Amino acid sequence: AVDEAAVVGVPNDLTGQEIVAVVRLKPGARADRPALEAFCRERFAPANRPSAVLVADAFPLGTTGKILKRELRAWAGARLSSI
């Protein structure tokens, strides 16, 4: 169901930084956060596992088509603080 994924580190008061995966789903695909987080739990070692998986409609892209990680990090941090 995942078309594209990016991983960023967002600030965390307790640990300094936490790993967050942001995914964009394929058109028409459906997946919820618990299912995506369970997928990561099954396949990644605890040290490499994202603490959260967020679903985005689109990634912020630069003029060359690369994902703008700074903007994605800010977006993910704002989403996590509202959860």
PDB file with one MODEL, atoms N, CA, C and O in Angstrom:
MODEL        1
ATOM      1  N   ALA A   1       0.815  -1.196   0.000  1.00  0.00           N
ATOM      2  CA  ALA A   1       0.000   0.000   0.000  1.00  0.00           C
ATOM      3  C   ALA A   1       0.859   1.260   0.000  1.00  0.00           C
ATOM      4  O   ALA A   1       0.374   2.334  -0.356  1.00  0.00           O
ATOM      5  N   VAL A   2       2.127   1.146   0.393  1.00  0.00           N
ATOM      6  CA  VAL A   2       3.001   2.317   0.481  1.00  0.00           C
ATOM      7  C   VAL A   2       3.668   2.573  -0.863  1.00  0.00           C
ATOM      8  O   VAL A   2       4.282   1.676  -1.440  1.00  0.00           O
ATOM      9  N   ASP A   3       3.545   3.791  -1.353  1.00  0.00           N
ATOM     10  CA  ASP A   3       4.161   4.180  -2.615  1.00  0.00           C
ATOM     11  C   ASP A   3       5.540   4.790  -2.393  1.00  0.00           C
ATOM     12  O   ASP A   3       6.466   4.544  -3.165  1.00  0.00           O
ATOM     13  N   GLU A   4       5.670   5.587  -1.334  1.00  0.00           N
ATOM     14  CA  GLU A   4       6.920   6.283  -1.067  1.00  0.00           C
ATOM     15  C   GLU A   4       7.046   6.486   0.435  1.00  0.00           C
ATOM     16  O   GLU A   4       6.048   6.685   1.127  1.00  0.00           O
ATOM     17  N   ALA A   5       8.271   6.437   0.937  1.00  0.00           N
ATOM     18  CA  ALA A   5       8.506   6.618   2.370  1.00  0.00           C
ATOM     19  C   ALA A   5       9.760   7.449   2.594  1.00  0.00           C
ATOM     20  O   ALA A   5      10.696   7.422   1.796  1.00  0.00           O
ATOM     21  N   ALA A   6       9.756   8.179   3.689  1.00  0.00           N
ATOM     22  CA  ALA A   6      10.927   8.949   4.108  1.00  0.00           C
ATOM     23  C   ALA A   6      11.011   8.844   5.624  1.00  0.00           C
ATOM     24  O   ALA A   6       9.994   8.742   6.309  1.00  0.00           O
ATOM     25  N   VAL A   7      12.219   8.870   6.130  1.00  0.00           N
ATOM     26  CA  VAL A   7      12.440   8.777   7.572  1.00  0.00           C
ATOM     27  C   VAL A   7      13.177  10.025   8.014  1.00  0.00           C
ATOM     28  O   VAL A   7      14.171  10.423   7.406  1.00  0.00           O
ATOM     29  N   VAL A   8      12.678  10.643   9.085  1.00  0.00           N
ATOM     30  CA  VAL A   8      13.302  11.850   9.622  1.00  0.00           C
ATOM     31  C   VAL A   8      13.434  11.720  11.131  1.00  0.00           C
ATOM     32  O   VAL A   8      12.723  10.943  11.767  1.00  0.00           O
ATOM     33  N   GLY A   9      14.342  12.481  11.685  1.00  0.00           N
ATOM     34  CA  GLY A   9      14.467  12.572  13.135  1.00  0.00           C
ATOM     35  C   GLY A   9      13.790  13.842  13.599  1.00  0.00           C
ATOM     36  O   GLY A   9      14.064  14.924  13.079  1.00  0.00           O
ATOM     37  N   VAL A  10      12.903  13.716  14.579  1.00  0.00           N
ATOM     38  CA  VAL A  10      12.230  14.895  15.124  1.00  0.00           C
ATOM     39  C   VAL A  10      12.651  15.064  16.586  1.00  0.00           C
ATOM     40  O   VAL A  10      12.900  14.076  17.278  1.00  0.00           O
ATOM     41  N   PRO A  11      12.730  16.302  17.053  1.00  0.00           N
ATOM     42  CA  PRO A  11      13.150  16.541  18.430  1.00  0.00           C
ATOM     43  C   PRO A  11      12.223  15.872  19.445  1.00  0.00           C
ATOM     44  O   PRO A  11      11.006  15.822  19.266  1.00  0.00           O
ATOM     45  N   ASN A  12      12.829  15.364  20.508  1.00  0.00           N
ATOM     46  CA  ASN A  12      12.091  14.727  21.592  1.00  0.00           C
ATOM     47  C   ASN A  12      12.727  15.204  22.896  1.00  0.00           C
ATOM     48  O   ASN A  12      13.942  15.103  23.065  1.00  0.00           O
ATOM     49  N   ASP A  13      11.920  15.719  23.810  1.00  0.00           N
ATOM     50  CA  ASP A  13      12.440  16.263  25.071  1.00  0.00           C
ATOM     51  C   ASP A  13      13.133  15.207  25.916  1.00  0.00           C
ATOM     52  O   ASP A  13      14.110  15.509  26.600  1.00  0.00           O
ATOM     53  N   LEU A  14      12.651  13.993  25.880  1.00  0.00           N
ATOM     54  CA  LEU A  14      13.200  12.941  26.729  1.00  0.00           C
ATOM     55  C   LEU A  14      14.471  12.323  26.140  1.00  0.00           C
ATOM     56  O   LEU A  14      15.471  12.176  26.843  1.00  0.00           O
ATOM     57  N   THR A  15      14.436  11.963  24.864  1.00  0.00           N
ATOM     58  CA  THR A  15      15.565  11.253  24.249  1.00  0.00           C
ATOM     59  C   THR A  15      16.432  12.131  23.354  1.00  0.00           C
ATOM     60  O   THR A  15      17.485  11.687  22.896  1.00  0.00           O
ATOM     61  N   GLY A  16      16.021  13.340  23.101  1.00  0.00           N
ATOM     62  CA  GLY A  16      16.758  14.226  22.210  1.00  0.00           C
ATOM     63  C   GLY A  16      16.219  14.188  20.788  1.00  0.00           C
ATOM     64  O   GLY A  16      16.022  15.225  20.154  1.00  0.00           O
ATOM     65  N   GLN A  17      15.985  12.972  20.298  1.00  0.00           N
ATOM     66  CA  GLN A  17      15.466  12.823  18.934  1.00  0.00           C
ATOM     67  C   GLN A  17      14.793  11.466  18.810  1.00  0.00           C
ATOM     68  O   GLN A  17      15.216  10.491  19.431  1.00  0.00           O
ATOM     69  N   GLU A  18      13.744  11.414  18.005  1.00  0.00           N
ATOM     70  CA  GLU A  18      13.099  10.133  17.742  1.00  0.00           C
ATOM     71  C   GLU A  18      12.931   9.946  16.237  1.00  0.00           C
ATOM     72  O   GLU A  18      12.807  10.910  15.482  1.00  0.00           O
ATOM     73  N   ILE A  19      12.930   8.689  15.826  1.00  0.00           N
ATOM     74  CA  ILE A  19      12.802   8.342  14.417  1.00  0.00           C
ATOM     75  C   ILE A  19      11.325   8.289  14.052  1.00  0.00           C
ATOM     76  O   ILE A  19      10.531   7.635  14.728  1.00  0.00           O
ATOM     77  N   VAL A  20      10.966   8.979  12.981  1.00  0.00           N
ATOM     78  CA  VAL A  20       9.588   8.992  12.497  1.00  0.00           C
ATOM     79  C   VAL A  20       9.598   8.676  11.006  1.00  0.00           C
ATOM     80  O   VAL A  20      10.338   9.293  10.240  1.00  0.00           O
ATOM     81  N   ALA A  21       8.783   7.722  10.601  1.00  0.00           N
ATOM     82  CA  ALA A  21       8.620   7.403   9.182  1.00  0.00           C
ATOM     83  C   ALA A  21       7.382   8.118   8.664  1.00  0.00           C
ATOM     84  O   ALA A  21       6.336   8.125   9.313  1.00  0.00           O
ATOM     85  N   VAL A  22       7.511   8.712   7.502  1.00  0.00           N
ATOM     86  CA  VAL A  22       6.380   9.364   6.843  1.00  0.00           C
ATOM     87  C   VAL A  22       6.177   8.633   5.528  1.00  0.00           C
ATOM     88  O   VAL A  22       7.115   8.481   4.746  1.00  0.00           O
ATOM     89  N   VAL A  23       4.960   8.181   5.283  1.00  0.00           N
ATOM     90  CA  VAL A  23       4.672   7.413   4.077  1.00  0.00           C
ATOM     91  C   VAL A  23       3.584   8.089   3.256  1.00  0.00           C
ATOM     92  O   VAL A  23       2.710   8.775   3.786  1.00  0.00           O
ATOM     93  N   ARG A  24       3.663   7.876   1.959  1.00  0.00           N
ATOM     94  CA  ARG A  24       2.618   8.288   1.031  1.00  0.00           C
ATOM     95  C   ARG A  24       2.075   7.012   0.425  1.00  0.00           C
ATOM     96  O   ARG A  24       2.833   6.182  -0.075  1.00  0.00           O
ATOM     97  N   LEU A  25       0.773   6.856   0.468  1.00  0.00           N
ATOM     98  CA  LEU A  25       0.143   5.629  -0.018  1.00  0.00           C
ATOM     99  C   LEU A  25      -0.080   5.671  -1.525  1.00  0.00           C
ATOM    100  O   LEU A  25      -0.183   6.742  -2.123  1.00  0.00           O
ATOM    101  N   LYS A  26      -0.151   4.500  -2.119  1.00  0.00           N
ATOM    102  CA  LYS A  26      -0.481   4.390  -3.539  1.00  0.00           C
ATOM    103  C   LYS A  26      -1.901   4.892  -3.749  1.00  0.00           C
ATOM    104  O   LYS A  26      -2.730   4.785  -2.845  1.00  0.00           O
ATOM    105  N   PRO A  27      -2.197   5.439  -4.924  1.00  0.00           N
ATOM    106  CA  PRO A  27      -3.560   5.908  -5.185  1.00  0.00           C
ATOM    107  C   PRO A  27      -4.587   4.795  -4.959  1.00  0.00           C
ATOM    108  O   PRO A  27      -4.453   3.695  -5.496  1.00  0.00           O
ATOM    109  N   GLY A  28      -5.593   5.089  -4.174  1.00  0.00           N
ATOM    110  CA  GLY A  28      -6.653   4.131  -3.883  1.00  0.00           C
ATOM    111  C   GLY A  28      -6.323   3.141  -2.779  1.00  0.00           C
ATOM    112  O   GLY A  28      -7.200   2.393  -2.347  1.00  0.00           O
ATOM    113  N   ALA A  29      -5.083   3.117  -2.314  1.00  0.00           N
ATOM    114  CA  ALA A  29      -4.694   2.173  -1.252  1.00  0.00           C
ATOM    115  C   ALA A  29      -5.134   2.706   0.102  1.00  0.00           C
ATOM    116  O   ALA A  29      -5.292   3.910   0.299  1.00  0.00           O
ATOM    117  N   ARG A  30      -5.327   1.778   1.027  1.00  0.00           N
ATOM    118  CA  ARG A  30      -5.729   2.155   2.382  1.00  0.00           C
ATOM    119  C   ARG A  30      -4.827   1.441   3.375  1.00  0.00           C
ATOM    120  O   ARG A  30      -4.530   0.256   3.227  1.00  0.00           O
ATOM    121  N   ALA A  31      -4.406   2.167   4.370  1.00  0.00           N
ATOM    122  CA  ALA A  31      -3.620   1.601   5.467  1.00  0.00           C
ATOM    123  C   ALA A  31      -3.738   2.555   6.640  1.00  0.00           C
ATOM    124  O   ALA A  31      -3.767   3.773   6.463  1.00  0.00           O
ATOM    125  N   ASP A  32      -3.804   2.001   7.827  1.00  0.00           N
ATOM    126  CA  ASP A  32      -3.891   2.857   9.002  1.00  0.00           C
ATOM    127  C   ASP A  32      -2.582   2.800   9.782  1.00  0.00           C
ATOM    128  O   ASP A  32      -1.757   1.910   9.573  1.00  0.00           O
ATOM    129  N   ARG A  33      -2.407   3.754  10.675  1.00  0.00           N
ATOM    130  CA  ARG A  33      -1.161   3.844  11.451  1.00  0.00           C
ATOM    131  C   ARG A  33      -0.852   2.561  12.206  1.00  0.00           C
ATOM    132  O   ARG A  33       0.288   2.101  12.148  1.00  0.00           O
ATOM    133  N   PRO A  34      -1.811   1.953  12.918  1.00  0.00           N
ATOM    134  CA  PRO A  34      -1.463   0.719  13.643  1.00  0.00           C
ATOM    135  C   PRO A  34      -0.945  -0.393  12.727  1.00  0.00           C
ATOM    136  O   PRO A  34      -0.028  -1.123  13.104  1.00  0.00           O
ATOM    137  N   ALA A  35      -1.512  -0.528  11.550  1.00  0.00           N
ATOM    138  CA  ALA A  35      -1.053  -1.568  10.617  1.00  0.00           C
ATOM    139  C   ALA A  35       0.354  -1.264  10.113  1.00  0.00           C
ATOM    140  O   ALA A  35       1.185  -2.167  10.016  1.00  0.00           O
ATOM    141  N   LEU A  36       0.622  -0.015   9.795  1.00  0.00           N
ATOM    142  CA  LEU A  36       1.953   0.366   9.328  1.00  0.00           C
ATOM    143  C   LEU A  36       2.987   0.201  10.440  1.00  0.00           C
ATOM    144  O   LEU A  36       4.098  -0.263  10.186  1.00  0.00           O
ATOM    145  N   GLU A  37       2.631   0.574  11.662  1.00  0.00           N
ATOM    146  CA  GLU A  37       3.554   0.423  12.786  1.00  0.00           C
ATOM    147  C   GLU A  37       3.803  -1.057  13.085  1.00  0.00           C
ATOM    148  O   GLU A  37       4.924  -1.426  13.434  1.00  0.00           O
ATOM    149  N   ALA A  38       2.791  -1.906  12.956  1.00  0.00           N
ATOM    150  CA  ALA A  38       2.975  -3.348  13.155  1.00  0.00           C
ATOM    151  C   ALA A  38       3.906  -3.913  12.080  1.00  0.00           C
ATOM    152  O   ALA A  38       4.750  -4.760  12.372  1.00  0.00           O
ATOM    153  N   PHE A  39       3.753  -3.447  10.842  1.00  0.00           N
ATOM    154  CA  PHE A  39       4.638  -3.864   9.754  1.00  0.00           C
ATOM    155  C   PHE A  39       6.095  -3.546  10.099  1.00  0.00           C
ATOM    156  O   PHE A  39       6.976  -4.386   9.914  1.00  0.00           O
ATOM    157  N   CYS A  40       6.342  -2.347  10.594  1.00  0.00           N
ATOM    158  CA  CYS A  40       7.707  -1.947  10.970  1.00  0.00           C
ATOM    159  C   CYS A  40       8.216  -2.765  12.153  1.00  0.00           C
ATOM    160  O   CYS A  40       9.385  -3.149  12.185  1.00  0.00           O
ATOM    161  N   ARG A  41       7.353  -3.031  13.116  1.00  0.00           N
ATOM    162  CA  ARG A  41       7.735  -3.810  14.302  1.00  0.00           C
ATOM    163  C   ARG A  41       8.191  -5.216  13.914  1.00  0.00           C
ATOM    164  O   ARG A  41       9.114  -5.762  14.519  1.00  0.00           O
ATOM    165  N   GLU A  42       7.548  -5.797  12.913  1.00  0.00           N
ATOM    166  CA  GLU A  42       7.888  -7.150  12.474  1.00  0.00           C
ATOM    167  C   GLU A  42       9.197  -7.208  11.685  1.00  0.00           C
ATOM    168  O   GLU A  42       9.848  -8.252  11.655  1.00  0.00           O
ATOM    169  N   ARG A  43       9.589  -6.110  11.052  1.00  0.00           N
ATOM    170  CA  ARG A  43      10.703  -6.161  10.105  1.00  0.00           C
ATOM    171  C   ARG A  43      11.965  -5.413  10.523  1.00  0.00           C
ATOM    172  O   ARG A  43      13.024  -5.630   9.935  1.00  0.00           O
ATOM    173  N   PHE A  44      11.877  -4.544  11.518  1.00  0.00           N
ATOM    174  CA  PHE A  44      13.031  -3.737  11.912  1.00  0.00           C
ATOM    175  C   PHE A  44      13.452  -4.048  13.337  1.00  0.00           C
ATOM    176  O   PHE A  44      12.622  -4.320  14.205  1.00  0.00           O
ATOM    177  N   ALA A  45      14.757  -4.002  13.559  1.00  0.00           N
ATOM    178  CA  ALA A  45      15.287  -4.161  14.910  1.00  0.00           C
ATOM    179  C   ALA A  45      14.831  -2.966  15.751  1.00  0.00           C
ATOM    180  O   ALA A  45      14.616  -1.881  15.211  1.00  0.00           O
ATOM    181  N   PRO A  46      14.684  -3.150  17.058  1.00  0.00           N
ATOM    182  CA  PRO A  46      14.201  -2.049  17.910  1.00  0.00           C
ATOM    183  C   PRO A  46      14.992  -0.749  17.748  1.00  0.00           C
ATOM    184  O   PRO A  46      14.398   0.328  17.775  1.00  0.00           O
ATOM    185  N   ALA A  47      16.292  -0.821  17.585  1.00  0.00           N
ATOM    186  CA  ALA A  47      17.099   0.395  17.445  1.00  0.00           C
ATOM    187  C   ALA A  47      16.837   1.122  16.127  1.00  0.00           C
ATOM    188  O   ALA A  47      17.061   2.328  16.028  1.00  0.00           O
ATOM    189  N   ASN A  48      16.368   0.398  15.122  1.00  0.00           N
ATOM    190  CA  ASN A  48      16.122   0.988  13.803  1.00  0.00           C
ATOM    191  C   ASN A  48      14.653   1.267  13.525  1.00  0.00           C
ATOM    192  O   ASN A  48      14.317   1.818  12.477  1.00  0.00           O
ATOM    193  N   ARG A  49      13.793   0.903  14.431  1.00  0.00           N
ATOM    194  CA  ARG A  49      12.351   1.016  14.232  1.00  0.00           C
ATOM    195  C   ARG A  49      11.873   2.439  14.483  1.00  0.00           C
ATOM    196  O   ARG A  49      12.252   3.049  15.483  1.00  0.00           O
ATOM    197  N   PRO A  50      11.043   2.976  13.587  1.00  0.00           N
ATOM    198  CA  PRO A  50      10.488   4.308  13.846  1.00  0.00           C
ATOM    199  C   PRO A  50       9.543   4.264  15.045  1.00  0.00           C
ATOM    200  O   PRO A  50       8.831   3.282  15.259  1.00  0.00           O
ATOM    201  N   SER A  51       9.552   5.342  15.817  1.00  0.00           N
ATOM    202  CA  SER A  51       8.652   5.400  16.971  1.00  0.00           C
ATOM    203  C   SER A  51       7.220   5.681  16.529  1.00  0.00           C
ATOM    204  O   SER A  51       6.272   5.398  17.261  1.00  0.00           O
ATOM    205  N   ALA A  52       7.067   6.235  15.333  1.00  0.00           N
ATOM    206  CA  ALA A  52       5.732   6.508  14.798  1.00  0.00           C
ATOM    207  C   ALA A  52       5.797   6.455  13.277  1.00  0.00           C
ATOM    208  O   ALA A  52       6.844   6.688  12.674  1.00  0.00           O
ATOM    209  N   VAL A  53       4.663   6.146  12.677  1.00  0.00           N
ATOM    210  CA  VAL A  53       4.520   6.174  11.219  1.00  0.00           C
ATOM    211  C   VAL A  53       3.366   7.112  10.910  1.00  0.00           C
ATOM    212  O   VAL A  53       2.245   6.908  11.378  1.00  0.00           O
ATOM    213  N   LEU A  54       3.645   8.139  10.121  1.00  0.00           N
ATOM    214  CA  LEU A  54       2.629   9.115   9.753  1.00  0.00           C
ATOM    215  C   LEU A  54       2.315   8.980   8.267  1.00  0.00           C
ATOM    216  O   LEU A  54       3.197   8.672   7.465  1.00  0.00           O
ATOM    217  N   VAL A  55       1.071   9.209   7.909  1.00  0.00           N
ATOM    218  CA  VAL A  55       0.652   9.136   6.508  1.00  0.00           C
ATOM    219  C   VAL A  55       0.463  10.554   5.987  1.00  0.00           C
ATOM    220  O   VAL A  55      -0.266  11.352   6.576  1.00  0.00           O
ATOM    221  N   ALA A  56       1.130  10.859   4.869  1.00  0.00           N
ATOM    222  CA  ALA A  56       1.032  12.178   4.247  1.00  0.00           C
ATOM    223  C   ALA A  56       0.386  12.040   2.875  1.00  0.00           C
ATOM    224  O   ALA A  56       0.526  11.015   2.209  1.00  0.00           O
ATOM    225  N   ASP A  57      -0.312  13.073   2.470  1.00  0.00           N
ATOM    226  CA  ASP A  57      -0.904  13.089   1.126  1.00  0.00           C
ATOM    227  C   ASP A  57       0.167  13.301   0.062  1.00  0.00           C
ATOM    228  O   ASP A  57       0.085  12.743  -1.032  1.00  0.00           O
ATOM    229  N   ALA A  58       1.173  14.113   0.391  1.00  0.00           N
ATOM    230  CA  ALA A  58       2.263  14.407  -0.537  1.00  0.00           C
ATOM    231  C   ALA A  58       3.483  14.814   0.276  1.00  0.00           C
ATOM    232  O   ALA A  58       3.362  15.237   1.425  1.00  0.00           O
ATOM    233  N   PHE A  59       4.645  14.684  -0.324  1.00  0.00           N
ATOM    234  CA  PHE A  59       5.886  15.122   0.307  1.00  0.00           C
ATOM    235  C   PHE A  59       6.257  16.499  -0.224  1.00  0.00           C
ATOM    236  O   PHE A  59       5.990  16.807  -1.385  1.00  0.00           O
ATOM    237  N   PRO A  60       6.873  17.335   0.617  1.00  0.00           N
ATOM    238  CA  PRO A  60       7.375  18.606   0.098  1.00  0.00           C
ATOM    239  C   PRO A  60       8.591  18.327  -0.788  1.00  0.00           C
ATOM    240  O   PRO A  60       9.548  17.681  -0.360  1.00  0.00           O
ATOM    241  N   LEU A  61       8.541  18.816  -2.007  1.00  0.00           N
ATOM    242  CA  LEU A  61       9.606  18.534  -2.969  1.00  0.00           C
ATOM    243  C   LEU A  61      10.290  19.818  -3.409  1.00  0.00           C
ATOM    244  O   LEU A  61       9.656  20.865  -3.535  1.00  0.00           O
ATOM    245  N   GLY A  62      11.588  19.722  -3.638  1.00  0.00           N
ATOM    246  CA  GLY A  62      12.351  20.831  -4.182  1.00  0.00           C
ATOM    247  C   GLY A  62      12.220  20.877  -5.692  1.00  0.00           C
ATOM    248  O   GLY A  62      11.484  20.088  -6.284  1.00  0.00           O
ATOM    249  N   THR A  63      12.924  21.788  -6.303  1.00  0.00           N
ATOM    250  CA  THR A  63      12.830  21.953  -7.752  1.00  0.00           C
ATOM    251  C   THR A  63      13.404  20.762  -8.505  1.00  0.00           C
ATOM    252  O   THR A  63      13.040  20.527  -9.657  1.00  0.00           O
ATOM    253  N   THR A  64      14.300  20.004  -7.869  1.00  0.00           N
ATOM    254  CA  THR A  64      14.876  18.829  -8.523  1.00  0.00           C
ATOM    255  C   THR A  64      14.074  17.559  -8.253  1.00  0.00           C
ATOM    256  O   THR A  64      14.423  16.487  -8.747  1.00  0.00           O
ATOM    257  N   GLY A  65      12.992  17.678  -7.462  1.00  0.00           N
ATOM    258  CA  GLY A  65      12.156  16.527  -7.168  1.00  0.00           C
ATOM    259  C   GLY A  65      12.564  15.763  -5.912  1.00  0.00           C
ATOM    260  O   GLY A  65      11.953  14.749  -5.576  1.00  0.00           O
ATOM    261  N   LYS A  66      13.598  16.248  -5.215  1.00  0.00           N
ATOM    262  CA  LYS A  66      14.022  15.585  -3.986  1.00  0.00           C
ATOM    263  C   LYS A  66      13.131  16.019  -2.824  1.00  0.00           C
ATOM    264  O   LYS A  66      12.627  17.142  -2.797  1.00  0.00           O
ATOM    265  N   ILE A  67      12.948  15.119  -1.874  1.00  0.00           N
ATOM    266  CA  ILE A  67      12.147  15.420  -0.692  1.00  0.00           C
ATOM    267  C   ILE A  67      12.890  16.428   0.167  1.00  0.00           C
ATOM    268  O   ILE A  67      14.075  16.258   0.453  1.00  0.00           O
ATOM    269  N   LEU A  68      12.191  17.475   0.575  1.00  0.00           N
ATOM    270  CA  LEU A  68      12.771  18.492   1.450  1.00  0.00           C
ATOM    271  C   LEU A  68      12.624  18.027   2.895  1.00  0.00           C
ATOM    272  O   LEU A  68      11.587  18.230   3.527  1.00  0.00           O
ATOM    273  N   LYS A  69      13.683  17.400   3.401  1.00  0.00           N
ATOM    274  CA  LYS A  69      13.633  16.778   4.724  1.00  0.00           C
ATOM    275  C   LYS A  69      13.372  17.800   5.833  1.00  0.00           C
ATOM    276  O   LYS A  69      12.672  17.485   6.796  1.00  0.00           O
ATOM    277  N   ARG A  70      13.912  19.007   5.723  1.00  0.00           N
ATOM    278  CA  ARG A  70      13.704  20.017   6.764  1.00  0.00           C
ATOM    279  C   ARG A  70      12.215  20.339   6.911  1.00  0.00           C
ATOM    280  O   ARG A  70      11.698  20.425   8.025  1.00  0.00           O
ATOM    281  N   GLU A  71      11.536  20.513   5.786  1.00  0.00           N
ATOM    282  CA  GLU A  71      10.092  20.793   5.827  1.00  0.00           C
ATOM    283  C   GLU A  71       9.310  19.571   6.297  1.00  0.00           C
ATOM    284  O   GLU A  71       8.336  19.703   7.038  1.00  0.00           O
ATOM    285  N   LEU A  72       9.730  18.391   5.872  1.00  0.00           N
ATOM    286  CA  LEU A  72       9.060  17.165   6.291  1.00  0.00           C
ATOM    287  C   LEU A  72       9.235  16.957   7.796  1.00  0.00           C
ATOM    288  O   LEU A  72       8.299  16.532   8.473  1.00  0.00           O
ATOM    289  N   ARG A  73      10.426  17.254   8.324  1.00  0.00           N
ATOM    290  CA  ARG A  73      10.700  17.143   9.754  1.00  0.00           C
ATOM    291  C   ARG A  73       9.785  18.084  10.551  1.00  0.00           C
ATOM    292  O   ARG A  73       9.235  17.691  11.580  1.00  0.00           O
ATOM    293  N   ALA A  74       9.625  19.311  10.079  1.00  0.00           N
ATOM    294  CA  ALA A  74       8.753  20.280  10.752  1.00  0.00           C
ATOM    295  C   ALA A  74       7.298  19.791  10.725  1.00  0.00           C
ATOM    296  O   ALA A  74       6.588  19.885  11.725  1.00  0.00           O
ATOM    297  N   TRP A  75       6.869  19.274   9.583  1.00  0.00           N
ATOM    298  CA  TRP A  75       5.494  18.774   9.445  1.00  0.00           C
ATOM    299  C   TRP A  75       5.267  17.586  10.394  1.00  0.00           C
ATOM    300  O   TRP A  75       4.248  17.524  11.082  1.00  0.00           O
ATOM    301  N   ALA A  76       6.216  16.650  10.426  1.00  0.00           N
ATOM    302  CA  ALA A  76       6.083  15.468  11.281  1.00  0.00           C
ATOM    303  C   ALA A  76       6.092  15.860  12.745  1.00  0.00           C
ATOM    304  O   ALA A  76       5.320  15.314  13.533  1.00  0.00           O
ATOM    305  N   GLY A  77       6.954  16.802  13.128  1.00  0.00           N
ATOM    306  CA  GLY A  77       6.984  17.270  14.516  1.00  0.00           C
ATOM    307  C   GLY A  77       5.671  17.890  14.943  1.00  0.00           C
ATOM    308  O   GLY A  77       5.205  17.667  16.060  1.00  0.00           O
ATOM    309  N   ALA A  78       5.079  18.665  14.060  1.00  0.00           N
ATOM    310  CA  ALA A  78       3.783  19.294  14.369  1.00  0.00           C
ATOM    311  C   ALA A  78       2.693  18.244  14.494  1.00  0.00           C
ATOM    312  O   ALA A  78       1.840  18.341  15.376  1.00  0.00           O
ATOM    313  N   ARG A  79       2.709  17.231  13.613  1.00  0.00           N
ATOM    314  CA  ARG A  79       1.707  16.171  13.684  1.00  0.00           C
ATOM    315  C   ARG A  79       1.846  15.347  14.972  1.00  0.00           C
ATOM    316  O   ARG A  79       0.845  14.986  15.591  1.00  0.00           O
ATOM    317  N   LEU A  80       3.089  15.054  15.370  1.00  0.00           N
ATOM    318  CA  LEU A  80       3.306  14.257  16.579  1.00  0.00           C
ATOM    319  C   LEU A  80       2.878  14.998  17.828  1.00  0.00           C
ATOM    320  O   LEU A  80       2.370  14.387  18.769  1.00  0.00           O
ATOM    321  N   SER A  81       3.077  16.314  17.851  1.00  0.00           N
ATOM    322  CA  SER A  81       2.702  17.071  19.041  1.00  0.00           C
ATOM    323  C   SER A  81       1.191  17.165  19.203  1.00  0.00           C
ATOM    324  O   SER A  81       0.697  17.429  20.299  1.00  0.00           O
ATOM    325  N   SER A  82       0.450  16.946  18.104  1.00  0.00           N
ATOM    326  CA  SER A  82      -1.017  17.006  18.180  1.00  0.00           C
ATOM    327  C   SER A  82      -1.657  15.655  18.442  1.00  0.00           C
ATOM    328  O   SER A  82      -2.874  15.566  18.606  1.00  0.00           O
ATOM    329  N   ILE A  83      -0.845  14.597  18.484  1.00  0.00           N
ATOM    330  CA  ILE A  83      -1.384  13.244  18.712  1.00  0.00           C
ATOM    331  C   ILE A  83      -1.456  12.968  20.183  1.00  0.00           C
ATOM    332  O   ILE A  83      -1.880  11.886  20.588  1.00  0.00           O
TER     333      ILE A  83
ENDMDL
END
